[in-house]
Amino acid sequence: MPKKPCAQGGCSRLVEVGTIYCKTHERAEKQNRDRPSEARRRSERPSRKWYASKGWRGKGGRRLTQLDAEPLCRMCPDHSKQLATVADHVVPHRDDYGLFWFGALQSLCKSCHDSKKQRAERRAGRVGGLGKSGAF
């Protein structure tokens, strides 16, 4: 039966045609594929676990404190203000511990956070990023 190299970069083992990985990498690939995507993201970015902490989500945490202080979305037009559900970092923290816990927050509805805010951040990233003040 013809053989080909394992698809894992740097692996020189030969596998049967019709299979992708050698036995070693097949097991690792299956474990990675079966791991929930959120757990994978959490392992890639340390700030993922900060969002699940009591200091952020719990009673008296930063998120609820912000939403209590500013209950309406800051980005919605005045005539259609929505109830805010997201405590958004004004300056993206990019896994910076200090900015995450002590940076300025704003209250946004999920729609504005997922569309307007993300679009503005992407646009700012292409033009050279945010300035020191965090203004777009």
Disulfide bonds with the S-S distance in Angstrom:
none
